[in-house]
Structure formats: C-alpha cells, structure tokens
Amino acid sequence: MADYLIVGGGSCGSVLAARLSALPGAEVTLLEAGPAWLPAEVPAELVDPAALPIGPDSRWVRHFPVALADGISGAVPRGRVLGGSSAVNGCYFVRATPRDFTGWPAGWSFDEVLPAFRRSESDRDFTDDVHGTAGPIPVRREPPERLSVTSAAFTRACLDAGHAYCADHNAPTASGVGPVPLNVEGGRRINVAAAYLAPLAERANLRISGSTRALGIVFHGSRAIGVRAVRGGVEEFIAADHVVLCAGAIESAQLLLCSGVGAPAGLRALGIAVVAPLAGVGTGLADHAEIGVPYRLRAGLDDGSVPVLQSMLNDSTVELRPYTRSFEHLADTVHEPRRMLGLALMAPESRGTLSLATADPAQAPVIAYRHLDAASDRAALRAASEVARDVLERMRAAGVVAEIDPDYAPHDDWLRARLGTSQHMTGTCRMGTADDPLAVVGADCRVHGVDGLSVVDASIAPTPISRGIHATAVMIAERAAELMAKDAGAPPSGGSSSVSGVTTLLS
Ligand SMILES: Cc1cc2nc3c(=O)[nH]c(=O)nc-3n(C[C@H](O)[C@H](O)[C@H](O)COP(=O)(O)OP(=O)(O)OC[C@H]3O[C@@H](n4cnc5c(N)ncnc54)[C@H](O)[C@@H]3O)c2cc1C
C-alpha cells in the first residue's frame, strides 16, 4: 500500500513524486495514463523546442472536444505521457506576478510561494534572491543574436511603439517586451519528468506505473482509500493512505465527478452516488482566450529552427506572442512565410464549465470555455487588436512583414473568427476556504468534505494568472509538497539530488 498514490505524471505529478519520495519512510506510487519512458532517454519526438508534437496523429497527447464560445467548437490537446503537457508544450516558463496572488487563500501570497518558485528552477541568466539557481528546471532567455527574424523585428517594433524593454519576464515587476524565459537547455525541451524524475531512477520507494489509467477514486465512507485503475486491459484496485490527483485541469475534475464529488443534482442525473456535495467542481474554468492574427513574412525571410516563442509583450492584461511558425505547422518543422501573432487575454472575466456527459470515465467531459462571454473581455481584445496592428504595421515598414490579415477590422465578429485558446486551463477544482461554496480544495490542497484526497495541479489555481500557467503549476506542486511534508512531520526537501536508494517500475 502506498503512503501517497499520485494520479498523473505530468508537470505537477512529476514534481510531487520527486519531492514526496524524498521524505523519510514514504512509499510513493505514481500512475501515468501515457507511456512512462524512464529509465530510457526522453523520446526524440519530445525534445525539439522548435516543434510541438500535438498534431492529430500524435501518440503523445489526447485531444478533447471543446466549445470555445457559443457556436465555436474546437479541440484541445493535453500531454499523455510521463511529463504530461510539459513534454509537448511551448517551453515558455514565466511566473505569475505578485498581484496574481490576490484572492488566493492564506499561505499562497507571492512572498510565501517565492521559495517554491525558486526551488523549481536554475536560472542561467539571473542569480539574485528572486531567482533559483539550484532547482531541477533550467531557465534561460535567448540572447539578442539568437533571436529569429520575426522575434527581433517584433521586439524592435514594440520598442519603437513606446513599449518598455523587459530584460526579465520573471522579475516581480515585469512588464513590456523582451525575451521569454524558456525551459530549454542545449537546444532541448526539458520537460518536468526529465528534470525531476530522471535523476531518481534508482529511488526504491518510488514506483512509476506507466500506461495505467485511474478510472475512479474508491471511498470508504468519506475517506479515499485508493483508486480503481486499468493497465493492459486489466482493472485493479490500488490502495493508498493518501490519493493525490495530478491529472490536470480537465481530468482531475472529471475524476472527482465520476467518483461522486461534485454538484449532487448533476451526479444523481447520471446515476453517480454522491460522496461529497461540492458544487464548485468544474465550474471555475478559466483560460486565456487567444486571437490569432495572420500575416506573411517577406519572401526569402526565414526564422530557422528556433523555439516557437522567443519574445513577447505582456502588460498583465494582454500578451502579444510572435510565433516563429504558423499555427498549422507548430507540430512539424515545415518552414514557410505564414505567421500568426497571438493576442492573448491575460486577465479574463469570462468563466467556463466542465461537466460530465456520461458516468463513464473513458468518455471525454463536456468543456465549454465561454471565451468572449464578458463584454469587458471583448473590449480588452478589441483594444489590444489595435496595439497588435500598430506593431505589425511597424514590422511591415521595417521590411519584415509582407502582408497583414487583409480583413483586419477589430470588431467582435473578427475576434470570433480568429478565436483560439492558450492551453492554460485553470480553476476547475479551485482552492478556497471551506465556507466558500465553490471551493473544492483548501489551502492545504485537500478536497473539502472528504479525507485522504488532495488535488495538486493547474486545476486548483483559484484565479487566472496574467502569465502562462506552467511555471506557476510547477510552483503549486513544489508548495504542496512542502505543505504535505510539514503535515507528515518532515522537513521540506531541498532538491532532487538529495535522494537515495531506488528501483522504479516502468512501462
Ligand atoms: C500544447 C500545449 C502547449 C502549452 N504551452 C505552454 C507554454 O509554453 N507555457 C506555459 O506556461 N504553459 C503551456 N501550456 C500549459 C502547461 O503546459 C500546462 O498547464 C501544465 O503542464 C499543466 O500541468 P498539470 O500537471 O496540471 O497537467 P499535465 O501536465 O497535463 O499532467 C496531467 C497528467 O495526468 C495524466 N492523466 C490524466 N488522467 C489520468 C488518469 N485518469 N490516470 C492516470 N494519469 C492520468 C496525463 O496523461 C498527464 O500526464 C501548454 C499546454 C499545452 C497542452
């Protein structure tokens, strides 16, 4: 029986498995639905930061059907492999700002979480008391001479338009245009499992079970006692003292609902017995709506093989992302002059929902983003479209851009026709005090109303943050591990190198 049974070996599950298995005497089991490649090298398709392996035929992701807004459907990928979405993402590793933590519960102010941010990273460019220098994830920014044609022209155009230069988007006061902190080293995407778990392949109290999908949490009364899981077509019960869901913002919420934790009426309608009546499960879904503005580079110009995003402009309300590939070719290495300037809404008011269509955990849940629902969101994006047009016009005047979206007309229909999402979903199991009717977990990450069950992943962020979520998701897992270690009476673990002894069971 495991002391800790972690469901999901993605960004957060990898951190938690590494940190909890460093606790003296702890037995940790990590279940991952996708392939667990350890102790071998990271699969070659997952290391190139110039491509995202998320195409329709990718074996490293699962695609979920979604409604982005009323009448606009789509599909979103999520990593389905050890490392989770960090194994397939854009390598943008930018922290939330101090202001983003307003509204988070006690224990989660910026000052309180800063040590967890620092523990996660080794910043290769900054070595002050804000950045980490000994953590598992390497973070670096591209120097000016390595910026691609698009990234350099975008930076220049923003500066000419009067935006401030931001040398470090991970500084607490960051705002403006500058290089993106990237979890890339030696030209390779460093996913969280590679950073945290690969060095621990010999740790005997850590068992990693790949290609193993949890189907539901098993309760005795209101205490979680393990999970039902399937591996190679065989279903089994895996017992644990403490079950921790790290299945991501989609599947942690789905697992709770399928297991009887959610709004009672919806559960009963599907024949699911209610274990804990938590109305908030699936209700606080937030993401950064993203408008893709198409344009063309001048013939003969090429970005070469560089990370998909090297520079950006962020003022905490919107983020402009000059991708170095067209959206159609993010998943491969085709070089062509079509480009997309991403225009993302970083402080959205709109909230979506995740619900069940059926009680079967193998079926995808119903995901409605409701992007653009709030009039203030549409107004912010319309205003940001003008900023983006100014930047693109300056890139055209500089001879880098040949053609800008011929239909450019920032009104609501134009926004809807170019609507996408940033893949930064949060809030489906949000953190809050027990007297908050929509809170799902407390500040200790334990699920309200039951024992022996926690959620630790992007789903618990109670409010959307004004940056990409990845660095903050990793921080959430670091902070949760620290709180769990205190709960277990152990001192927090300092780093992955402190671990000893182990055999890992891998698929
Ligand atoms: C294509 C893409 C690009 C992105 N780019 C960026 C970026 O550049 N910067 C940024 O800040 N953010 C980015 N994000 C978002 C960021 O990567 C994620 O928010 C973050 O990785 C989420 O971490 P997580 O631990 O919550 O979930 P995940 O990393 O998704 O991990 C969930 C894990 O749980 C496993 N799992 C799910 N269900 C089960 C089950 N029932 N049983 C067992 N295992 C299960 C999954 O297989 C997966 O490995 C991107 C996301 C995507 C999808």
The ligand as an SDF file (V2000), in Angstrom:
LIG
                    3D

 53 58  0  0  0  0  0  0  0  0999 V2000
    0.1760   22.1130  -26.3840 C   0  0  0  0  0  0  0  0  0  0  0  0
    0.3850   22.8780  -25.1140 C   0  0  0  0  0  0  0  0  0  0  0  0
    1.2990   23.9220  -25.0710 C   0  0  0  0  0  0  0  0  0  0  0  0
    1.4750   24.6420  -23.8930 C   0  0  0  0  0  0  0  0  0  0  0  0
    2.4530   25.5850  -23.8260 N   0  0  0  0  0  0  0  0  0  0  0  0
    2.6990   26.2080  -22.6580 C   0  0  0  0  0  0  0  0  0  0  0  0
    3.8060   27.0740  -22.5160 C   0  0  0  0  0  0  0  0  0  0  0  0
    4.6520   27.1910  -23.3980 O   0  0  0  0  0  0  0  0  0  0  0  0
    3.9360   27.7630  -21.3520 N   0  0  0  0  0  0  0  0  0  0  0  0
    3.0290   27.6350  -20.3370 C   0  0  0  0  0  0  0  0  0  0  0  0
    3.1610   28.3510  -19.3390 O   0  0  0  0  0  0  0  0  0  0  0  0
    2.0390   26.7350  -20.4070 N   0  0  0  0  0  0  0  0  0  0  0  0
    1.8790   25.9960  -21.5220 C   0  0  0  0  0  0  0  0  0  0  0  0
    0.9150   25.0420  -21.5820 N   0  0  0  0  0  0  0  0  0  0  0  0
    0.1810   24.7250  -20.3550 C   0  0  0  0  0  0  0  0  0  0  0  0
    1.0160   23.8900  -19.3820 C   0  0  0  0  0  0  0  0  0  0  0  0
    1.8980   23.0290  -20.0540 O   0  0  0  0  0  0  0  0  0  0  0  0
    0.0590   23.0900  -18.5020 C   0  0  0  0  0  0  0  0  0  0  0  0
   -0.8630   23.9780  -17.9070 O   0  0  0  0  0  0  0  0  0  0  0  0
    0.7520   22.3140  -17.4120 C   0  0  0  0  0  0  0  0  0  0  0  0
    1.6960   21.4360  -17.9630 O   0  0  0  0  0  0  0  0  0  0  0  0
   -0.3040   21.5700  -16.6230 C   0  0  0  0  0  0  0  0  0  0  0  0
    0.3100   20.7430  -15.6690 O   0  0  0  0  0  0  0  0  0  0  0  0
   -0.5840   19.6890  -14.9010 P   0  0  0  0  0  0  0  0  0  0  0  0
    0.3090   18.9180  -14.0270 O   0  0  0  0  0  0  0  0  0  0  0  0
   -1.7480   20.4030  -14.3080 O   0  0  0  0  0  0  0  0  0  0  0  0
   -1.1980   18.7600  -16.0510 O   0  0  0  0  0  0  0  0  0  0  0  0
   -0.4480   17.8700  -17.1440 P   0  0  0  0  0  0  0  0  0  0  0  0
    0.9720   18.2620  -17.2880 O   0  0  0  0  0  0  0  0  0  0  0  0
   -1.3080   17.8970  -18.3510 O   0  0  0  0  0  0  0  0  0  0  0  0
   -0.4350   16.4250  -16.4900 O   0  0  0  0  0  0  0  0  0  0  0  0
   -1.5640   15.6070  -16.3410 C   0  0  0  0  0  0  0  0  0  0  0  0
   -1.0700   14.1700  -16.4530 C   0  0  0  0  0  0  0  0  0  0  0  0
   -2.0670   13.3040  -15.9260 O   0  0  0  0  0  0  0  0  0  0  0  0
   -2.1710   12.1850  -16.7660 C   0  0  0  0  0  0  0  0  0  0  0  0
   -3.5220   11.6690  -16.5520 N   0  0  0  0  0  0  0  0  0  0  0  0
   -4.6900   12.2730  -16.8570 C   0  0  0  0  0  0  0  0  0  0  0  0
   -5.7210   11.4890  -16.4860 N   0  0  0  0  0  0  0  0  0  0  0  0
   -5.1960   10.3970  -15.9060 C   0  0  0  0  0  0  0  0  0  0  0  0
   -5.7620    9.2260  -15.3130 C   0  0  0  0  0  0  0  0  0  0  0  0
   -7.0910    9.0460  -15.2440 N   0  0  0  0  0  0  0  0  0  0  0  0
   -4.9210    8.2790  -14.8170 N   0  0  0  0  0  0  0  0  0  0  0  0
   -3.5550    8.4400  -14.8870 C   0  0  0  0  0  0  0  0  0  0  0  0
   -2.9770    9.5390  -15.4490 N   0  0  0  0  0  0  0  0  0  0  0  0
   -3.7940   10.4860  -15.9440 C   0  0  0  0  0  0  0  0  0  0  0  0
   -1.9280   12.7270  -18.1700 C   0  0  0  0  0  0  0  0  0  0  0  0
   -1.5700   11.7140  -19.0730 O   0  0  0  0  0  0  0  0  0  0  0  0
   -0.8250   13.7350  -17.8970 C   0  0  0  0  0  0  0  0  0  0  0  0
    0.4540   13.1460  -17.9890 O   0  0  0  0  0  0  0  0  0  0  0  0
    0.7130   24.3090  -22.7430 C   0  0  0  0  0  0  0  0  0  0  0  0
   -0.2000   23.2500  -22.7760 C   0  0  0  0  0  0  0  0  0  0  0  0
   -0.3690   22.5290  -23.9500 C   0  0  0  0  0  0  0  0  0  0  0  0
   -1.3470   21.3760  -23.9540 C   0  0  0  0  0  0  0  0  0  0  0  0
  1  2  1  0
  2  3  1  0
  2 52  2  0
  3  4  2  0
  4  5  1  0
  4 50  1  0
  5  6  2  0
  6  7  1  0
  6 13  1  0
  7  8  2  0
  7  9  1  0
  9 10  1  0
 10 11  2  0
 10 12  1  0
 12 13  2  0
 13 14  1  0
 14 15  1  0
 14 50  1  0
 15 16  1  0
 16 17  1  0
 16 18  1  0
 18 19  1  0
 18 20  1  0
 20 21  1  0
 20 22  1  0
 22 23  1  0
 23 24  1  0
 24 25  2  0
 24 26  1  0
 24 27  1  0
 27 28  1  0
 28 29  2  0
 28 30  1  0
 28 31  1  0
 31 32  1  0
 32 33  1  0
 33 34  1  0
 33 48  1  0
 34 35  1  0
 35 36  1  0
 35 46  1  0
 36 37  1  0
 36 45  1  0
 37 38  2  0
 38 39  1  0
 39 40  1  0
 39 45  2  0
 40 41  1  0
 40 42  2  0
 42 43  1  0
 43 44  2  0
 44 45  1  0
 46 47  1  0
 46 48  1  0
 48 49  1  0
 50 51  2  0
 51 52  1  0
 52 53  1  0
M  END
$$$$
